[in-house]
Amino acid sequence: MTSDPDAPADGDAAGVDADADERTDAVVAVCRQAPDGVRTYTIEIDASDADGAEITEVAPGLLEAHFEVVEGGVGADKVTVRAVDFRGEARTVDSETLVGVRFAEPVSLSDVRMRLLSAEDHGGDTLPSEWFRIAAVE
């Protein structure tokens, strides 16, 4: 994971949008852009390297109607979520929150990783991981 929000992502991990030494009790996964929208996504947020990283809340962002926790979640230190846009809510995207995660206590942002497992636009094309980032919530 990189601390430069404009740098390409490493592997499947998305970029970080903040000082990597920052401590936070909540993070959001954001899609920076998607000219043809976001039809579906699966994202993993993993804080297993952080001390005290118990998840206390997982909240949907842009796609609320068809959002689900696939694995982990409240009480765990990582979560995998997916969502589908059946109603056309995300036909175009310009810096939209996809999911928010709150922890029991502040963790180092550098110990939280986001992996974009899959994402497609409304045309069926795969969205590049560079368009996604993780950010601390203030």
Backbone as ProteinMPNN parsed JSONL, in Angstrom:
{"seq_chain_A": "MTSDPDAPADGDAAGVDADADERTDAVVAVCRQAPDGVRTYTIEIDASDADGAEITEVAPGLLEAHFEVVEGGVGADKVTVRAVDFRGEARTVDSETLVGVRFAEPVSLSDVRMRLLSAEDHGGDTLPSEWFRIAAVE", "coords_chain_A": {"N_chain_A": [[0.854, -1.171, 0.0], [0.44, 2.249, -0.652], [1.509, 5.523, 0.442], [1.05, 7.741, -1.051], [-1.631, 9.256, -2.43], [-2.074, 9.557, -5.14], [-0.483, 7.814, -6.426], [0.123, 4.753, -8.254], [-1.603, 1.753, -7.33], [-0.349, -0.957, -5.31], [-0.215, -4.168, -6.372], [-3.112, -5.846, -5.44], [-3.898, -4.099, -3.56], [-5.289, -1.011, -2.508], [-4.667, 2.561, -2.755], [-3.526, 4.774, -0.085], [-5.038, 7.474, 1.543], [-3.844, 9.647, 3.217], [-1.646, 10.594, 5.928], [0.482, 7.997, 6.596], [1.256, 7.375, 9.215], [-0.74, 8.264, 10.748], [-3.288, 8.005, 13.254], [-6.413, 6.478, 13.668], [-9.896, 5.918, 14.366], [-11.704, 5.12, 12.546], [-12.246, 4.227, 9.125], [-12.698, 4.798, 5.603], [-13.545, 3.312, 2.488], [-13.011, 4.469, -0.686], [-14.162, 5.31, -3.93], [-12.517, 7.004, -6.309], [-13.074, 7.866, -8.901], [-15.243, 6.964, -11.556], [-16.171, 6.892, -14.532], [-18.166, 5.478, -15.951], [-19.683, 4.645, -13.872], [-20.303, 2.517, -10.94], [-21.11, -0.731, -10.874], [-20.873, -3.102, -9.472], [-19.034, -4.237, -6.611], [-16.44, -5.767, -4.66], [-14.837, -5.617, -1.669], [-12.112, -5.841, 0.592], [-11.283, -4.99, 3.856], [-8.624, -4.932, 5.92], [-7.351, -5.103, 9.065], [-5.718, -6.628, 10.583], [-3.038, -6.467, 11.297], [-2.906, -4.425, 13.079], [-2.862, -3.232, 16.456], [-5.54, -3.671, 18.712], [-7.634, -3.669, 16.846], [-10.369, -4.306, 16.65], [-13.376, -4.531, 14.929], [-16.166, -2.454, 15.175], [-18.272, -1.45, 13.774], [-19.744, -1.633, 10.545], [-20.52, 0.103, 7.741], [-22.604, 0.796, 4.96], [-21.923, 2.707, 1.984], [-22.216, 4.384, -0.878], [-23.798, 2.405, -2.285], [-26.398, 1.249, -0.852], [-28.71, -0.356, -0.901], [-28.279, -2.985, -1.871], [-26.159, -4.254, -0.287], [-23.764, -6.169, 1.417], [-22.18, -7.928, 4.132], [-19.704, -10.158, 3.619], [-17.725, -11.683, 4.795], [-16.199, -11.854, 8.027], [-16.264, -8.797, 9.877], [-18.207, -7.064, 12.37], [-16.697, -7.426, 15.501], [-14.536, -8.782, 14.502], [-11.199, -8.476, 12.999], [-11.01, -7.864, 10.393], [-12.845, -7.335, 7.328], [-14.919, -8.361, 4.664], [-16.761, -7.029, 2.096], [-19.562, -6.694, -0.167], [-21.32, -5.202, -2.895], [-24.076, -4.393, -5.038], [-25.326, -2.552, -7.746], [-28.433, -2.36, -8.479], [-30.363, -0.524, -8.989], [-29.431, 1.649, -10.402], [-28.136, 3.669, -9.039], [-25.492, 4.434, -9.0], [-24.462, 5.435, -11.481], [-22.629, 7.288, -12.477], [-19.582, 8.13, -10.94], [-17.891, 10.163, -8.683], [-15.563, 10.458, -6.564], [-16.731, 8.888, -4.257], [-17.882, 7.411, -1.204], [-17.663, 3.994, -0.491], [-17.756, 2.074, 1.544], [-17.734, 2.153, 5.104], [-15.747, 1.679, 8.017], [-15.578, 1.191, 11.462], [-13.476, 1.16, 14.327], [-12.802, -0.334, 17.579], [-10.91, 1.077, 19.02], [-8.458, 3.665, 18.357], [-6.345, 3.037, 15.542], [-3.248, 2.557, 13.789], [-3.108, 4.013, 10.656], [-1.414, 3.018, 8.733], [-1.395, 0.334, 9.285], [-3.714, -0.672, 8.333], [-5.216, -2.257, 5.653], [-6.573, -2.136, 2.382], [-8.12, -4.153, 0.052], [-9.07, -4.387, -3.229], [-11.144, -6.607, -4.404], [-12.831, -7.124, -6.519], [-14.378, -5.135, -9.065], [-16.757, -3.639, -11.107], [-17.905, -1.63, -13.835], [-20.927, -0.06, -15.126], [-20.948, -0.853, -17.728], [-19.848, -3.315, -17.722], [-17.117, -3.496, -17.613], [-13.953, -4.038, -16.006], [-12.966, -2.198, -13.188], [-10.107, -0.185, -12.555], [-7.726, -0.711, -9.915], [-6.368, 1.55, -9.123], [-8.183, 3.585, -8.981], [-9.346, 3.496, -6.555], [-9.228, 4.06, -2.996], [-8.178, 4.191, 0.442], [-9.166, 5.936, 3.32], [-8.681, 7.871, 6.295], [-11.217, 8.642, 8.681], [-12.254, 11.742, 9.829]], "CA_chain_A": [[0.0, 0.0, 0.0], [1.26, 3.442, -0.793], [0.995, 6.678, 1.17], [0.748, 8.784, -2.02], [-2.949, 8.919, -2.944], [-2.105, 9.61, -6.592], [0.415, 6.791, -6.958], [-0.555, 3.504, -8.581], [-1.738, 0.803, -6.226], [0.535, -2.111, -5.328], [-0.973, -5.412, -6.434], [-4.546, -5.699, -5.262], [-4.162, -3.129, -2.503], [-5.578, 0.334, -2.993], [-3.855, 3.616, -2.167], [-3.89, 5.381, 1.19], [-5.233, 8.906, 1.384], [-3.538, 10.318, 4.482], [-0.344, 10.28, 6.482], [0.446, 6.59, 7.006], [1.454, 7.266, 10.655], [-1.954, 8.778, 11.383], [-4.108, 7.047, 13.993], [-7.823, 6.755, 13.441], [-10.793, 4.843, 14.801], [-12.617, 4.803, 11.447], [-11.74, 4.403, 7.767], [-13.655, 4.607, 4.517], [-13.05, 2.933, 1.172], [-13.566, 5.462, -1.598], [-13.893, 5.247, -5.366], [-12.2, 8.375, -6.721], [-13.73, 8.167, -10.168], [-15.729, 5.858, -12.374], [-17.0, 7.587, -15.513], [-19.333, 4.654, -16.28], [-20.28, 4.214, -12.618], [-19.92, 1.288, -10.25], [-22.248, -1.656, -10.851], [-20.649, -4.075, -8.408], [-17.687, -4.268, -6.038], [-16.126, -6.574, -3.483], [-13.681, -4.98, -1.032], [-11.68, -6.338, 1.897], [-10.529, -4.077, 4.714], [-7.908, -5.819, 6.832], [-6.575, -4.416, 10.096], [-5.179, -7.676, 11.453], [-1.703, -6.083, 11.761], [-3.04, -3.314, 14.034], [-3.273, -3.55, 17.82], [-6.853, -3.142, 19.079], [-8.37, -3.405, 15.615], [-11.691, -4.94, 16.607], [-14.377, -3.761, 14.196], [-17.416, -2.253, 15.921], [-19.345, -1.049, 12.856], [-19.517, -1.65, 9.1], [-21.643, 0.87, 7.192], [-22.563, 0.991, 3.509], [-21.833, 4.068, 1.47], [-22.962, 4.684, -2.092], [-24.779, 1.371, -2.632], [-26.98, 0.739, 0.394], [-29.826, -1.288, -1.095], [-27.801, -4.355, -2.056], [-24.856, -4.265, 0.373], [-23.696, -7.247, 2.403], [-20.911, -8.369, 4.7], [-19.476, -11.515, 3.137], [-16.87, -12.382, 5.75], [-15.688, -10.997, 9.099], [-17.19, -7.734, 10.285], [-18.234, -6.669, 13.774], [-16.035, -8.377, 16.379], [-13.33, -9.302, 13.842], [-10.237, -7.435, 12.658], [-11.114, -7.589, 8.963], [-14.183, -7.508, 6.783], [-15.096, -8.363, 3.218], [-18.117, -6.59, 1.759], [-19.856, -6.552, -1.592], [-22.546, -4.473, -3.19], [-24.498, -4.396, -6.431], [-26.212, -1.444, -8.095], [-29.566, -2.803, -9.288], [-31.29, 0.599, -9.195], [-28.803, 2.719, -11.172], [-27.734, 4.742, -8.116], [-24.082, 4.8, -9.18], [-24.193, 5.48, -12.925], [-21.35, 7.993, -12.565], [-19.024, 8.251, -9.6], [-16.815, 11.136, -8.526], [-15.138, 10.439, -5.166], [-17.838, 8.408, -3.422], [-17.587, 6.396, -0.196], [-18.295, 2.707, -0.75], [-17.982, 1.408, 2.82], [-17.04, 2.707, 6.259], [-15.46, 0.716, 9.082], [-15.181, 1.823, 12.727], [-12.763, 0.25, 15.228], [-13.03, -0.127, 19.009], [-9.959, 2.098, 19.468], [-7.65, 4.152, 17.231], [-5.304, 2.179, 14.995], [-2.379, 3.228, 12.834], [-3.626, 3.86, 9.296], [-0.479, 2.189, 7.966], [-1.68, -1.072, 9.586], [-5.005, -1.025, 7.729], [-5.083, -2.463, 4.215], [-7.777, -2.346, 1.593], [-7.917, -4.887, -1.204], [-10.186, -4.397, -4.154], [-11.202, -7.967, -4.93], [-13.441, -6.986, -7.841], [-15.233, -3.969, -9.277], [-17.149, -3.479, -12.501], [-18.765, -0.488, -14.117], [-22.229, -0.431, -15.694], [-20.708, -1.448, -19.037], [-19.274, -4.646, -17.514], [-15.659, -3.436, -17.613], [-13.286, -4.058, -14.704], [-12.445, -0.897, -12.761], [-8.722, -0.319, -12.075], [-7.535, -0.504, -8.475], [-5.858, 2.904, -8.895], [-9.318, 4.492, -8.78], [-9.854, 3.264, -5.211], [-8.298, 4.404, -1.935], [-8.686, 4.115, 1.802], [-8.892, 7.21, 3.992], [-9.114, 7.99, 7.686], [-12.366, 9.501, 8.903], [-11.935, 12.736, 10.854]], "C_chain_A": [[0.896, 1.229, 0.0], [0.671, 4.613, -0.022], [0.713, 7.854, 0.247], [-0.585, 8.457, -2.675], [-3.02, 8.938, -4.459], [-1.215, 8.561, -7.238], [-0.378, 5.538, -7.305], [-0.591, 2.572, -7.377], [-0.744, -0.334, -6.4], [-0.306, -3.379, -5.337], [-2.452, -5.154, -6.346], [-4.894, -4.641, -4.233], [-4.392, -1.757, -3.105], [-4.73, 1.345, -2.242], [-4.398, 4.111, -0.848], [-4.021, 6.874, 0.967], [-5.067, 9.594, 2.724], [-2.11, 9.979, 4.864], [-0.412, 8.861, 7.043], [0.648, 6.403, 8.504], [0.245, 7.756, 11.436], [-2.691, 7.656, 12.109], [-5.56, 7.462, 13.831], [-8.661, 5.612, 13.99], [-11.814, 4.496, 13.727], [-11.949, 5.087, 10.106], [-12.897, 4.243, 6.785], [-12.9, 4.153, 3.273], [-13.781, 3.814, 0.176], [-13.214, 5.101, -3.034], [-13.703, 6.686, -5.826], [-12.942, 8.801, -7.971], [-14.207, 6.877, -10.794], [-16.695, 6.476, -13.379], [-18.253, 6.814, -15.926], [-19.946, 4.032, -15.036], [-19.682, 2.957, -12.027], [-21.161, 0.414, -10.188], [-22.114, -2.658, -9.72], [-19.219, -3.946, -7.888], [-17.642, -5.254, -4.89], [-14.816, -6.018, -2.939], [-13.396, -5.659, 0.302], [-10.929, -5.226, 2.606], [-9.962, -4.922, 5.837], [-7.049, -4.997, 7.785], [-5.947, -5.419, 11.051], [-3.763, -7.375, 11.951], [-1.749, -4.998, 12.833], [-3.445, -3.824, 15.416], [-4.635, -2.921, 18.08], [-7.753, -2.882, 17.905], [-9.723, -4.107, 15.536], [-12.689, -4.013, 15.928], [-15.647, -3.673, 15.019], [-18.578, -1.869, 15.011], [-18.855, -1.154, 11.415], [-20.739, -0.986, 8.49], [-21.511, 1.026, 5.677], [-22.45, 2.46, 3.154], [-22.773, 4.245, 0.306], [-24.073, 3.681, -2.396], [-25.321, 0.719, -1.367], [-27.973, -0.387, 0.184], [-29.373, -2.742, -1.182], [-26.36, -4.453, -1.586], [-24.854, -5.398, 1.374], [-22.271, -7.486, 2.882], [-20.775, -9.832, 4.323], [-18.702, -12.338, 4.156], [-16.366, -11.387, 6.783], [-16.729, -9.982, 9.521], [-17.084, -7.436, 11.762], [-17.662, -7.793, 14.641], [-14.759, -8.969, 15.793], [-12.348, -8.153, 13.583], [-10.149, -7.2, 11.146], [-12.523, -7.891, 8.493], [-14.106, -7.519, 5.258], [-16.55, -8.028, 2.947], [-18.296, -6.606, 0.25], [-21.182, -5.828, -1.739], [-22.798, -4.523, -4.691], [-25.478, -3.249, -6.639], [-27.297, -1.947, -9.042], [-30.483, -1.65, -9.667], [-30.679, 1.768, -9.967], [-28.361, 3.9, -10.333], [-26.328, 5.265, -8.404], [-23.704, 4.76, -10.661], [-22.911, 6.259, -13.24], [-20.87, 8.214, -11.136], [-17.868, 9.243, -9.635], [-16.518, 11.257, -7.039], [-16.294, 10.124, -4.207], [-17.361, 7.35, -2.433], [-18.363, 5.13, -0.52], [-18.628, 1.964, 0.535], [-17.186, 2.123, 3.904], [-16.879, 1.644, 7.325], [-14.983, 1.489, 10.302], [-14.564, 0.75, 13.621], [-13.029, 0.621, 16.682], [-12.107, 0.942, 19.579], [-9.125, 2.529, 18.266], [-6.539, 3.165, 16.848], [-4.446, 3.021, 14.052], [-2.911, 2.959, 11.426], [-2.704, 2.987, 8.45], [-0.679, 0.7, 8.214], [-3.012, -1.547, 9.013], [-4.811, -1.124, 6.22], [-6.45, -2.654, 3.569], [-7.387, -3.092, 0.33], [-9.197, -4.813, -2.009], [-10.197, -5.779, -4.794], [-11.842, -7.994, -6.304], [-14.264, -5.71, -7.876], [-15.5, -3.85, -10.77], [-18.01, -2.244, -12.652], [-20.06, -0.982, -14.763], [-22.121, -0.985, -17.11], [-20.115, -2.844, -18.949], [-17.763, -4.671, -17.527], [-15.119, -3.438, -16.185], [-12.73, -2.675, -14.404], [-11.033, -1.083, -12.211], [-8.597, 0.004, -10.591], [-7.022, 0.895, -8.165], [-6.971, 3.91, -8.622], [-9.887, 4.393, -7.363], [-8.789, 3.614, -4.183], [-8.976, 4.173, -0.597], [-8.289, 5.429, 2.495], [-9.374, 7.123, 5.434], [-10.31, 8.929, 7.755], [-12.003, 10.462, 10.036], [-13.076, 12.915, 11.815]], "O_chain_A": [[1.977, 1.229, 0.588], [-0.545, 4.687, 0.15], [0.191, 8.872, 0.701], [-0.675, 7.473, -3.409], [-3.958, 8.374, -5.023], [-1.193, 8.431, -8.462], [-1.432, 5.286, -6.72], [0.289, 2.61, -6.518], [-0.34, -0.638, -7.522], [-1.043, -3.63, -4.383], [-2.992, -4.337, -7.091], [-6.068, -4.319, -4.051], [-3.761, -1.389, -4.095], [-4.14, 1.023, -1.211], [-5.567, 3.907, -0.522], [-3.2, 7.475, 0.275], [-6.041, 10.073, 3.305], [-1.45, 9.177, 4.204], [-1.271, 8.561, 7.872], [0.251, 5.366, 9.037], [0.22, 7.666, 12.663], [-2.719, 6.514, 11.65], [-5.889, 8.648, 13.856], [-8.198, 4.475, 14.071], [-12.698, 3.671, 13.958], [-11.192, 6.047, 9.962], [-13.925, 3.641, 7.093], [-11.762, 4.56, 3.037], [-15.009, 3.9, 0.186], [-12.107, 4.642, -3.318], [-14.628, 7.494, -5.74], [-13.383, 9.944, -8.091], [-13.622, 5.816, -10.573], [-17.893, 6.574, -13.115], [-19.286, 7.417, -16.217], [-20.641, 3.02, -15.118], [-18.702, 2.406, -12.53], [-22.144, 0.764, -9.536], [-23.1, -3.026, -9.083], [-18.308, -3.59, -8.635], [-18.648, -5.539, -4.241], [-13.813, -5.954, -3.649], [-14.313, -6.008, 1.045], [-10.044, -4.595, 2.028], [-10.697, -5.544, 6.605], [-6.138, -4.285, 7.362], [-5.674, -5.091, 12.206], [-3.327, -7.971, 12.936], [-0.72, -4.686, 13.434], [-4.267, -4.732, 15.536], [-4.867, -1.769, 17.714], [-8.568, -1.961, 17.95], [-10.167, -4.463, 14.445], [-12.829, -2.851, 16.308], [-16.152, -4.685, 15.507], [-19.738, -1.948, 15.418], [-17.714, -0.815, 11.102], [-21.864, -1.445, 8.689], [-20.436, 1.349, 5.172], [-22.832, 3.337, 3.929], [-23.992, 4.255, 0.48], [-25.186, 4.085, -2.733], [-24.755, -0.258, -0.875], [-28.066, -1.288, 1.018], [-30.018, -3.629, -0.624], [-25.452, -4.703, -2.378], [-25.826, -5.581, 2.106], [-21.301, -7.28, 2.153], [-21.628, -10.65, 4.666], [-18.974, -13.521, 4.36], [-16.132, -10.22, 6.468], [-17.927, -10.266, 9.524], [-16.006, -7.539, 12.348], [-18.074, -8.948, 14.538], [-13.982, -9.593, 16.515], [-12.632, -7.001, 13.909], [-9.31, -6.429, 10.68], [-13.287, -8.595, 9.153], [-13.329, -6.781, 4.652], [-17.458, -8.655, 3.493], [-17.33, -6.543, -0.511], [-22.033, -5.838, -0.85], [-21.879, -4.671, -5.496], [-26.353, -3.008, -5.807], [-27.109, -1.961, -10.258], [-31.299, -1.787, -10.579], [-31.348, 2.782, -10.167], [-28.223, 5.011, -10.845], [-26.013, 6.412, -8.085], [-22.726, 4.114, -11.038], [-22.192, 5.913, -14.177], [-21.671, 8.458, -10.234], [-16.99, 9.174, -10.495], [-17.138, 12.056, -6.336], [-16.759, 10.983, -3.457], [-16.541, 6.497, -2.773], [-19.563, 5.176, -0.791], [-19.659, 1.297, 0.617], [-16.096, 2.635, 3.65], [-17.76, 0.807, 7.518], [-14.097, 2.338, 10.2], [-15.031, -0.387, 13.68], [-13.43, 1.745, 16.983], [-12.479, 1.64, 20.522], [-9.091, 1.824, 17.257], [-5.896, 2.553, 17.701], [-4.878, 4.072, 13.578], [-3.136, 1.808, 11.053], [-3.167, 2.29, 7.546], [-0.188, -0.122, 7.44], [-3.388, -2.705, 9.194], [-4.308, -0.197, 5.586], [-7.354, -3.257, 4.148], [-6.448, -2.713, -0.371], [-10.276, -5.142, -1.517], [-9.35, -6.083, -5.634], [-11.451, -8.788, -7.161], [-14.781, -5.259, -6.854], [-14.587, -3.948, -11.589], [-18.741, -1.854, -11.741], [-20.259, -2.186, -14.924], [-23.091, -1.528, -17.638], [-19.899, -3.493, -19.972], [-17.167, -5.746, -17.461], [-15.75, -2.906, -15.271], [-12.099, -2.051, -15.258], [-10.783, -2.037, -11.475], [-9.283, 0.888, -10.079], [-7.219, 1.385, -7.053], [-6.709, 4.985, -8.081], [-10.81, 5.129, -7.013], [-7.594, 3.487, -4.45], [-10.19, 3.985, -0.519], [-7.2, 5.956, 2.269], [-10.328, 6.414, 5.755], [-10.408, 9.886, 6.988], [-11.503, 10.039, 11.078], [-12.981, 13.716, 12.745]]}, "name": "protein", "num_of_chains": 1, "seq": "MTSDPDAPADGDAAGVDADADERTDAVVAVCRQAPDGVRTYTIEIDASDADGAEITEVAPGLLEAHFEVVEGGVGADKVTVRAVDFRGEARTVDSETLVGVRFAEPVSLSDVRMRLLSAEDHGGDTLPSEWFRIAAVE"}
